[in-house]
Amino acid sequence: MDDHYCVVDEGARTVSSNDTTTTPDNTPGKPPPDAPGDSSAALSALLRVLGAVERAGNKLPHPFWLFAVLSAVLALISWGLATADVSAVDPAGEKTVAVRSLISVDGVRSMINDAITNYATFPPLGTILVVMLGVAVADRSGLLAAMLRAGVAKVPARWMTFALAFTAMVAHIASDAAYVALVPLGGLAFRAIGRSPLLGIVVAFVGVSAGYDASPLITPMDAVLSGLTTAAAQTVDPGYVVTPLSNYFFSLASSVVLAAVITFVTEKVLVKRVAALPPEPEEADGQAAHTAGGTPEVELALAPEERRGLRRATVALVLYLVVIVVAMIPTGSPLRGEGGSIVESPVLSGIAVVLGLLFALLGAVYGRAAGTVRGGRDIPDFMAQGMREMAPILVLFFAISQFLAYFKWTGVGQVLAIRGADLLKDLGVTGPVAFLGIVVVCTVINLAMTSGSAMWALVAPVFVPMLMLLHIPPEATQAVYRIADSCTNAITPMSAYFVMALGFLQRYRRSAGIGTLASLTLPLSVAMLVAWTLLFYVWWALGIPLGPGAPVR
């Protein structure tokens, strides 16, 4: 979910999200040498900008402390606004909302008494934990890795770029593990069909990073974003609920469009860019360059037991879906909502449980067939291992949950949203203009704050209520945010996975540096941002629902 700090060991070379890259050819604290041909004025300017962003971003504290500091700042702001008797009239309920100070008797009591409740009732907490219990089984059993490899193993050469890009969209179900599994696989797949492995690495990396919030499947990020959006929307409408399926239709279409954009730009631009790179000695001899240490590469072909596991997991998937569909046919089925509604059914409102059970089932079936699950005890062990990996997110959620609770209790968010909505109305700002503003603001922020959930937790309490008062559904605001949260992930060195992708790139080209990777990802990042934004505007104009029961306007 773009929330983890990552350390990747590649033989004698180690890179991390908080360290500068060190290679045998340069000293610590300096960027790696740029590949020949990266000295153009435009690229030099880009590197200066990226260097400035990296230096500024490195000065930011860990997201936990960032929200702790923001909570302290909020306390001071609430005290000042409350002292000035700042208020606003809520047009929804026609009642006056006054700012309350956290630096008061009631404020201090609230912070202490409600801390546990704030955390325990934080909307994304239970949802993401339930989903990840199942995903952990699917991951630890080897199912997710086998799925990714199967996605590109037998694809015809002429379709490899699109297949790899679309597989990256599917890989988002594996959250951050998609980077580790698919990026090296991309290089291997392209080399296997006689194409530059550099292209395969870039296509896989950009597909996972710049397309992070688009997928044909429901992903853990859907659960996190919908939970945060729900919390923000409830400051205006306490009964409003945004489900993980709220952007599914748009996300599904986005995954196809983005895979096509990646394919087009790769074949029309990046192929020429890579071909123009001067050959290195190893490449001139027909040998791929590798980093010191000779890290083993991923095997592309599936073993017989893995193919057997995938076949049985596919059968289990079909049976699972058939059982749910058949169970929902009777109008009085407990899997239907009030009045026989499908949109408000427990299957959709409780999609986290449905998905958690599905992934656990598929992982268990695959594991038994592939030999990675030897007994019933392995299943809870896999779940426990997955929960241990969730620890950084759980710690961050505590800080975020308190900040959002303070934001709601003080009324600062509501007053800011009401005043902001009034200002937009006075200026004649419409939905499309507001959407563009969100895209620009969040895209810039994303260069430094690459944690998608942390950034949405920061801006959702303002953007969601403000646009709700302009009669724009929270689901639409969330869809716009997904665009801004994704596309610049592939060009910012503040992302741990940008540095990791550079490490994989250097397996095949020793002299590759930040400029090399940026020059390959920038055209894709810009093209995806433009195409994805245009897709949303077309979606908005046509009034197509963003997901089940989720209107776009």
C-alpha positions as CSV (number, residue, x, y, z in Angstrom):
1,M,0.0,0.0,0.0
2,D,2.9,2.3,-0.5
3,D,3.2,2.4,3.3
4,H,6.2,0.2,4.0
5,Y,9.9,1.2,4.4
6,C,11.8,-1.3,2.4
7,V,15.3,-2.6,2.5
8,V,16.5,-4.8,-0.5
9,D,19.8,-6.6,-0.4
10,E,21.2,-7.3,-3.8
11,G,24.5,-9.1,-3.4
12,A,27.1,-6.6,-2.3
13,R,24.8,-3.7,-2.8
14,T,22.1,-2.6,-0.3
15,V,19.5,0.1,-1.0
16,S,16.8,1.4,1.3
17,S,14.1,4.0,1.3
18,N,16.0,6.3,3.8
19,D,19.5,5.9,2.4
20,T,21.3,7.3,-0.6
21,T,22.3,4.7,-3.2
22,T,25.9,3.4,-3.0
23,T,27.6,1.6,-5.8
24,P,31.2,0.7,-6.4
25,D,31.5,3.6,-8.8
26,N,30.4,6.4,-6.5
27,T,30.7,7.5,-2.9
28,P,27.9,7.5,-0.4
29,G,25.7,10.6,-0.4
30,K,26.0,11.1,-4.1
31,P,23.6,9.9,-6.8
32,P,24.7,7.0,-9.0
33,P,26.4,7.8,-12.3
34,D,24.0,8.5,-15.1
35,A,24.0,6.3,-18.1
36,P,25.7,7.7,-21.3
37,G,23.2,9.8,-23.2
38,D,21.5,11.1,-20.0
39,S,23.2,14.5,-20.1
40,S,20.6,16.4,-22.1
41,A,19.4,19.8,-20.7
42,A,15.9,18.4,-20.1
43,L,17.2,15.4,-18.2
44,S,19.6,17.5,-16.2
45,A,16.8,19.8,-15.2
46,L,14.7,16.7,-14.2
47,L,17.5,15.3,-12.1
48,R,17.8,18.6,-10.3
49,V,14.1,18.7,-9.6
50,L,14.2,15.1,-8.4
51,G,17.2,15.8,-6.3
52,A,15.4,18.7,-4.6
53,V,12.3,16.6,-4.0
54,E,14.5,13.8,-2.5
55,R,16.3,16.2,-0.2
56,A,13.1,17.8,0.9
57,G,11.3,14.5,1.3
58,N,14.2,13.0,3.4
59,K,13.6,15.8,5.9
60,L,10.0,14.6,6.5
61,P,9.6,12.5,9.7
62,H,8.2,9.0,9.7
63,P,4.4,9.2,8.9
64,F,3.7,8.2,12.5
65,W,5.5,11.3,13.8
66,L,4.1,13.4,11.0
67,F,0.6,12.8,12.2
68,A,1.7,13.3,15.8
69,V,3.0,16.7,14.8
70,L,-0.1,17.5,12.8
71,S,-2.2,16.6,15.9
72,A,-0.2,19.1,18.0
73,V,-0.6,21.8,15.2
74,L,-4.3,21.0,15.1
75,A,-4.6,21.6,18.8
76,L,-3.0,25.0,18.5
77,I,-5.2,25.9,15.5
78,S,-8.4,24.7,17.3
79,W,-7.5,26.8,20.3
80,G,-6.9,29.9,18.2
81,L,-10.1,29.4,16.2
82,A,-12.2,28.6,19.3
83,T,-10.9,31.7,21.0
84,A,-12.0,33.7,17.9
85,D,-15.4,32.1,18.0
86,V,-15.0,30.8,14.4
87,S,-18.1,28.9,13.2
88,A,-20.0,28.1,10.0
89,V,-23.6,27.1,9.2
90,D,-23.9,23.6,7.9
91,P,-26.3,23.8,4.9
92,A,-27.2,20.1,5.3
93,G,-28.7,20.5,8.8
94,E,-28.9,24.2,8.9
95,K,-27.1,24.2,12.2
96,T,-24.1,26.2,13.4
97,V,-20.9,24.3,13.7
98,A,-18.4,26.0,16.1
99,V,-14.8,25.1,16.5
100,R,-13.9,23.5,19.8
101,S,-10.5,23.7,21.3
102,L,-8.4,20.6,22.1
103,I,-6.5,22.7,24.6
104,S,-9.4,22.7,27.0
105,V,-10.8,20.6,29.8
106,D,-13.2,18.8,27.5
107,G,-10.5,18.5,24.8
108,V,-8.0,16.8,27.1
109,R,-10.6,14.5,28.5
110,S,-11.7,13.5,25.0
111,M,-8.1,12.8,23.9
112,I,-7.6,10.5,26.9
113,N,-11.0,8.8,27.2
114,D,-11.6,8.2,23.5
115,A,-8.1,7.1,22.4
116,I,-8.9,3.4,22.5
117,T,-12.4,3.9,20.9
118,N,-10.9,6.1,18.2
119,Y,-8.4,3.3,17.3
120,A,-10.8,0.3,17.7
121,T,-13.5,1.9,15.6
122,F,-11.2,3.3,12.9
123,P,-13.0,2.2,9.7
124,P,-10.1,0.8,7.7
125,L,-8.7,-1.2,10.7
126,G,-11.0,-4.2,10.8
127,T,-11.5,-4.2,7.0
128,I,-7.8,-4.4,6.1
129,L,-7.1,-7.0,8.9
130,V,-9.8,-9.3,7.7
131,V,-8.7,-9.1,4.0
132,M,-5.1,-9.5,4.9
133,L,-5.7,-12.7,6.9
134,G,-6.8,-14.3,3.6
135,V,-4.2,-12.6,1.5
136,A,-1.5,-13.8,3.8
137,V,-2.5,-17.5,3.2
138,A,-2.6,-16.9,-0.6
139,D,0.8,-15.2,-0.4
140,R,2.6,-17.6,1.9
141,S,1.3,-20.6,0.1
142,G,2.9,-19.3,-3.1
143,L,-0.4,-18.8,-5.0
144,L,0.1,-15.1,-5.7
145,A,3.7,-15.6,-7.0
146,A,2.6,-18.5,-9.2
147,M,-0.3,-16.4,-10.6
148,L,2.0,-13.6,-11.6
149,R,4.4,-16.0,-13.3
150,A,1.6,-17.8,-15.1
151,G,0.3,-14.5,-16.3
152,V,3.4,-13.9,-18.5
153,A,4.9,-17.5,-18.9
154,K,3.1,-18.4,-22.2
155,V,2.2,-15.1,-23.7
156,P,3.1,-14.6,-27.4
157,A,6.0,-12.2,-27.8
158,R,3.9,-9.5,-29.6
159,W,1.5,-9.3,-26.6
160,M,4.2,-9.4,-23.9
161,T,4.2,-5.7,-23.1
162,F,0.4,-5.5,-22.7
163,A,0.3,-8.8,-20.8
164,L,3.0,-7.7,-18.4
165,A,1.4,-4.3,-17.8
166,F,-2.0,-5.9,-17.2
167,T,-0.5,-8.5,-14.9
168,A,1.0,-5.6,-12.9
169,M,-2.6,-4.3,-12.5
170,V,-3.7,-7.7,-11.2
171,A,-0.6,-7.9,-9.0
172,H,-1.9,-5.0,-6.9
173,I,-3.8,-7.7,-4.9
174,A,-0.5,-8.6,-3.5
175,S,0.0,-5.0,-2.2
176,D,3.7,-4.1,-1.9
177,A,4.8,-7.7,-2.5
178,A,3.9,-7.1,-6.2
179,Y,7.0,-5.0,-6.6
180,V,9.3,-7.7,-5.3
181,A,7.6,-10.5,-7.3
182,L,6.9,-8.8,-10.6
183,V,9.7,-6.3,-11.3
184,P,12.5,-8.9,-11.7
185,L,10.1,-11.2,-13.4
186,G,9.5,-8.5,-16.0
187,G,13.1,-8.3,-16.9
188,L,13.4,-12.1,-17.2
189,A,10.3,-12.4,-19.3
190,F,11.5,-9.8,-21.9
191,R,14.9,-11.3,-22.1
192,A,13.3,-14.7,-22.6
193,I,11.7,-13.5,-25.8
194,G,14.8,-11.7,-27.1
195,R,13.9,-8.2,-26.0
196,S,15.7,-5.8,-23.7
197,P,15.2,-6.8,-20.1
198,L,15.4,-3.0,-19.2
199,L,12.0,-2.6,-20.9
200,G,10.5,-5.5,-19.0
201,I,11.7,-4.1,-15.7
202,V,10.3,-0.6,-16.5
203,V,7.0,-1.9,-17.7
204,A,6.5,-4.0,-14.6
205,F,7.7,-1.3,-12.2
206,V,5.5,1.4,-13.8
207,G,2.5,-0.9,-14.0
208,V,2.7,-1.7,-10.3
209,S,3.6,1.8,-9.1
210,A,2.1,4.4,-11.4
211,G,-1.0,2.2,-11.8
212,Y,-1.1,1.4,-8.1
213,D,-4.8,2.3,-7.5
214,A,-6.2,0.5,-10.6
215,S,-6.9,-3.2,-10.7
216,P,-9.4,-5.6,-12.2
217,L,-9.6,-7.2,-8.7
218,I,-10.6,-5.8,-5.3
219,T,-7.3,-5.0,-3.4
220,P,-6.3,-4.2,0.1
221,M,-5.9,-0.6,-0.9
222,D,-9.6,-0.5,-1.8
223,A,-10.4,-1.4,1.8
224,V,-8.1,1.2,3.2
225,L,-9.2,4.1,1.0
226,S,-12.9,3.3,1.4
227,G,-12.5,3.3,5.2
228,L,-10.8,6.6,5.2
229,T,-13.4,8.1,2.8
230,T,-16.2,6.8,5.1
231,A,-14.6,8.5,8.1
232,A,-14.4,11.8,6.2
233,A,-17.9,11.5,4.7
234,Q,-19.4,10.9,8.1
235,T,-18.4,14.4,9.3
236,V,-21.2,15.6,7.0
237,D,-23.5,12.5,6.9
238,P,-23.0,10.2,10.0
239,G,-24.7,7.3,8.2
240,Y,-22.7,7.5,5.0
241,V,-20.7,4.3,4.1
242,V,-18.2,3.9,1.3
243,T,-17.5,0.2,0.5
244,P,-14.4,-1.3,-1.0
245,L,-16.4,-1.9,-4.2
246,S,-17.3,1.8,-4.5
247,N,-14.8,2.4,-7.4
248,Y,-14.7,-1.1,-8.8
249,F,-16.1,-0.3,-12.3
250,F,-13.8,2.6,-12.7
251,S,-10.8,0.7,-11.4
252,L,-11.5,-2.2,-13.7
253,A,-11.7,0.1,-16.8
254,S,-8.7,2.0,-15.6
255,S,-6.5,-1.1,-15.4
256,V,-7.2,-1.9,-19.1
257,V,-6.7,1.7,-20.3
258,L,-3.5,2.1,-18.3
259,A,-2.1,-1.2,-19.6
260,A,-2.9,0.0,-23.2
261,V,-1.2,3.3,-22.5
262,I,1.9,1.6,-21.1
263,T,2.0,-0.6,-24.1
264,F,1.7,2.3,-26.6
265,V,4.3,4.5,-25.0
266,T,6.7,1.6,-24.5
267,E,6.6,0.5,-28.1
268,K,6.6,4.0,-29.6
269,V,9.0,5.8,-27.3
270,L,10.9,3.6,-24.8
271,V,12.0,1.0,-27.4
272,K,13.8,3.8,-29.2
273,R,15.2,5.3,-26.0
274,V,16.6,1.9,-24.9
275,A,18.0,1.2,-28.4
276,A,19.9,4.6,-28.2
277,L,21.8,3.7,-25.1
278,P,25.4,2.9,-25.9
279,P,26.2,-0.8,-25.3
280,E,28.2,-1.7,-22.2
281,P,31.1,-4.2,-22.5
282,E,29.1,-7.0,-21.1
283,E,26.2,-6.3,-23.5
284,A,28.6,-6.0,-26.4
285,D,29.7,-9.5,-25.7
286,G,26.1,-10.7,-25.5
287,Q,26.2,-11.1,-21.8
288,A,23.8,-9.5,-19.3
289,A,25.5,-7.4,-16.7
290,H,24.9,-8.4,-13.1
291,T,25.5,-6.7,-9.9
292,A,28.2,-8.0,-7.6
293,G,27.0,-10.9,-5.6
294,G,25.1,-12.6,-8.5
295,T,21.6,-12.6,-7.0
296,P,19.7,-15.6,-8.5
297,E,17.0,-14.7,-10.9
298,V,13.4,-15.9,-10.7
299,E,12.5,-19.0,-12.7
300,L,9.8,-18.1,-15.2
301,A,8.4,-21.5,-15.9
302,L,6.0,-23.2,-13.4
303,A,6.8,-26.5,-11.9
304,P,4.3,-29.3,-12.3
305,E,3.1,-29.0,-8.7
306,E,2.6,-25.3,-9.2
307,R,0.5,-25.8,-12.3
308,R,-1.5,-28.5,-10.5
309,G,-2.1,-26.0,-7.6
310,L,-3.3,-23.3,-10.0
311,R,-5.7,-25.6,-11.7
312,R,-7.3,-26.7,-8.4
313,A,-7.3,-23.1,-7.1
314,T,-9.2,-22.1,-10.3
315,V,-11.8,-24.8,-9.7
316,A,-12.2,-23.7,-6.1
317,L,-12.7,-20.1,-7.3
318,V,-15.4,-21.1,-9.7
319,L,-17.2,-23.2,-7.1
320,Y,-16.9,-20.4,-4.5
321,L,-18.5,-17.9,-6.9
322,V,-21.2,-20.4,-8.0
323,V,-22.2,-21.0,-4.4
324,I,-22.5,-17.3,-3.7
325,V,-24.5,-16.6,-6.9
326,V,-26.9,-19.6,-6.3
327,A,-27.3,-18.6,-2.6
328,M,-28.3,-15.1,-3.7
329,I,-31.0,-16.2,-6.2
330,P,-33.9,-16.5,-3.8
331,T,-35.4,-13.1,-3.0
332,G,-35.6,-14.0,0.7
333,S,-31.9,-15.1,0.8
334,P,-29.9,-14.0,3.9
335,L,-27.3,-12.9,1.4
336,R,-29.6,-10.2,0.1
337,G,-30.3,-6.9,1.6
338,E,-33.6,-5.4,2.9
339,G,-36.3,-5.9,0.3
340,G,-34.2,-8.3,-1.7
341,S,-31.7,-5.7,-2.6
342,I,-28.4,-6.9,-4.1
343,V,-26.6,-3.6,-3.9
344,E,-27.2,-3.4,-0.2
345,S,-26.6,-7.1,0.4
346,P,-24.2,-8.5,3.0
347,V,-22.1,-9.8,0.2
348,L,-21.2,-6.2,-0.9
349,S,-21.4,-4.5,2.5
350,G,-19.3,-7.3,4.0
351,I,-17.0,-7.7,1.0
352,A,-14.0,-7.8,3.3
353,V,-15.1,-11.0,4.8
354,V,-16.0,-12.5,1.4
355,L,-12.6,-11.6,0.0
356,G,-10.8,-12.8,3.1
357,L,-12.4,-16.2,3.0
358,L,-11.9,-16.4,-0.8
359,F,-8.1,-15.8,-0.6
360,A,-7.7,-18.1,2.4
361,L,-9.6,-20.9,0.5
362,L,-7.6,-20.5,-2.7
363,G,-4.3,-20.3,-0.8
364,A,-5.2,-23.5,1.1
365,V,-6.3,-25.4,-2.0
366,Y,-3.2,-24.3,-4.0
367,G,-0.9,-25.1,-1.1
368,R,-2.2,-28.6,-0.6
369,A,-1.7,-29.3,-4.3
370,A,1.7,-27.6,-4.5
371,G,3.0,-29.1,-1.3
372,T,3.4,-25.7,0.5
373,V,0.5,-26.4,2.9
374,R,1.1,-29.7,4.7
375,G,-1.5,-29.5,7.4
376,G,-4.2,-27.4,9.0
377,R,-1.8,-25.7,11.3
378,D,0.0,-24.0,8.4
379,I,-3.1,-21.9,7.7
380,P,-3.2,-20.0,11.0
381,D,0.6,-19.8,10.9
382,F,0.5,-18.1,7.5
383,M,-2.1,-15.7,8.9
384,A,0.1,-14.9,11.9
385,Q,3.1,-14.2,9.6
386,G,0.9,-11.9,7.5
387,M,-0.2,-10.0,10.6
388,R,3.4,-9.5,11.7
389,E,4.0,-7.9,8.4
390,M,1.0,-5.6,9.0
391,A,2.6,-4.3,12.2
392,P,3.9,-1.0,10.6
393,I,0.5,-0.3,9.2
394,L,-1.2,-0.9,12.6
395,V,1.2,1.5,14.3
396,L,0.6,4.1,11.6
397,F,-3.2,3.6,11.9
398,F,-3.1,4.5,15.6
399,A,-1.6,7.9,14.8
400,I,-4.0,8.5,11.9
401,S,-7.1,7.4,13.8
402,Q,-6.3,9.9,16.7
403,F,-5.7,12.7,14.2
404,L,-8.9,12.1,12.4
405,A,-10.9,11.9,15.6
406,Y,-9.4,15.2,16.8
407,F,-10.2,16.7,13.4
408,K,-13.8,15.7,13.8
409,W,-14.2,16.5,17.5
410,T,-12.8,20.1,17.1
411,G,-15.1,20.8,14.1
412,V,-12.1,22.3,12.2
413,G,-12.7,20.0,9.3
414,Q,-16.4,20.8,9.1
415,V,-15.9,24.5,9.3
416,L,-13.0,24.4,6.7
417,A,-15.2,22.2,4.4
418,I,-18.2,24.5,4.7
419,R,-16.2,27.7,4.2
420,G,-14.3,26.1,1.3
421,A,-17.5,24.9,-0.4
422,D,-18.9,28.5,0.0
423,L,-15.8,29.9,-1.6
424,L,-16.0,27.5,-4.5
425,K,-19.6,28.4,-5.0
426,D,-18.9,32.1,-4.9
427,L,-16.1,31.6,-7.5
428,G,-18.4,29.5,-9.7
429,V,-16.1,26.5,-9.4
430,T,-17.7,23.4,-10.8
431,G,-17.0,19.7,-10.2
432,P,-14.6,19.3,-13.2
433,V,-12.5,22.3,-12.1
434,A,-12.4,21.0,-8.5
435,F,-11.4,17.6,-9.7
436,L,-8.5,19.0,-11.6
437,G,-7.4,20.9,-8.5
438,I,-7.3,17.8,-6.5
439,V,-5.3,16.0,-9.1
440,V,-2.7,18.7,-9.3
441,V,-2.4,19.2,-5.5
442,C,-2.2,15.5,-4.6
443,T,0.1,14.7,-7.5
444,V,2.6,17.2,-6.2
445,I,2.2,16.0,-2.6
446,N,2.7,12.4,-3.8
447,L,6.3,13.3,-5.0
448,A,7.3,13.6,-1.3
449,M,4.6,11.6,0.6
450,T,4.4,8.3,-1.3
451,S,2.2,6.6,1.4
452,G,-1.2,6.5,-0.3
453,S,-3.2,5.9,2.9
454,A,-1.3,8.6,4.8
455,M,-1.8,11.2,2.2
456,W,-5.5,10.4,1.8
457,A,-5.9,10.5,5.6
458,L,-4.5,14.0,5.5
459,V,-6.5,15.4,2.6
460,A,-9.8,13.4,2.7
461,P,-11.2,15.2,5.8
462,V,-11.1,18.4,3.8
463,F,-11.8,17.4,0.2
464,V,-14.5,14.8,0.8
465,P,-16.9,17.0,3.0
466,M,-16.2,20.1,0.9
467,L,-17.2,18.4,-2.3
468,M,-20.1,16.7,-0.6
469,L,-21.5,20.1,0.1
470,L,-21.2,20.8,-3.6
471,H,-23.3,17.6,-4.2
472,I,-20.3,15.6,-5.4
473,P,-20.4,12.0,-4.0
474,P,-17.4,10.9,-1.8
475,E,-16.9,8.0,-4.2
476,A,-16.1,10.4,-7.0
477,T,-13.6,12.4,-4.9
478,Q,-12.0,9.1,-4.0
479,A,-11.7,8.1,-7.6
480,V,-10.0,11.4,-8.5
481,Y,-7.6,10.9,-5.6
482,R,-6.7,7.4,-6.9
483,I,-5.3,9.0,-10.1
484,A,-3.2,11.6,-8.2
485,D,-1.9,9.0,-5.7
486,S,-0.5,6.7,-8.4
487,C,1.0,8.2,-11.4
488,T,4.1,10.0,-9.9
489,N,5.1,6.9,-7.8
490,A,7.2,5.8,-10.8
491,I,9.3,9.0,-10.9
492,T,10.0,10.0,-7.3
493,P,13.1,8.7,-5.6
494,M,11.2,9.1,-2.3
495,S,9.6,5.8,-3.1
496,A,11.6,2.9,-1.7
497,Y,10.5,0.9,-4.7
498,F,12.0,3.4,-7.1
499,V,15.4,2.6,-5.6
500,M,14.6,-1.1,-5.6
501,A,13.7,-0.9,-9.3
502,L,17.0,0.9,-10.0
503,G,18.8,-2.1,-8.3
504,F,17.1,-4.5,-10.6
505,L,17.9,-2.3,-13.6
506,Q,21.6,-2.4,-12.7
507,R,21.6,-6.2,-12.9
508,Y,21.5,-5.7,-16.7
509,R,23.2,-2.3,-17.0
510,R,25.8,-1.5,-14.4
511,S,26.0,2.2,-15.3
512,A,22.3,2.8,-14.9
513,G,21.5,5.6,-12.5
514,I,18.6,7.6,-11.3
515,G,18.6,9.6,-14.5
516,T,18.4,6.3,-16.5
517,L,15.4,5.1,-14.7
518,A,13.7,8.5,-14.5
519,S,14.2,9.0,-18.3
520,L,12.4,5.7,-18.9
521,T,9.5,6.1,-16.4
522,L,8.8,9.8,-16.9
523,P,7.1,9.4,-20.4
524,L,4.9,6.6,-19.0
525,S,4.1,8.5,-15.8
526,V,3.0,11.7,-17.7
527,A,1.0,9.7,-20.3
528,M,-0.8,7.7,-17.7
529,L,-1.7,10.8,-15.7
530,V,-3.2,12.5,-18.7
531,A,-5.0,9.4,-20.0
532,W,-6.4,8.5,-16.6
533,T,-7.6,12.0,-15.9
534,L,-9.3,12.1,-19.3
535,L,-10.9,8.7,-18.6
536,F,-12.4,10.1,-15.4
537,Y,-13.8,13.2,-17.2
538,V,-15.4,11.0,-19.8
539,W,-16.8,8.8,-17.0
540,W,-18.2,11.8,-15.3
541,A,-19.7,13.2,-18.4
542,L,-21.5,10.0,-19.2
543,G,-22.7,9.5,-15.7
544,I,-21.5,5.9,-15.4
545,P,-21.6,4.5,-11.9
546,L,-18.1,4.1,-10.3
547,G,-19.1,0.9,-8.6
548,P,-22.2,-1.0,-7.4
549,G,-24.5,1.6,-5.8
550,A,-21.9,4.3,-6.2
551,P,-23.0,7.1,-8.6
552,V,-20.3,9.4,-10.1
553,R,-22.6,12.5,-9.7
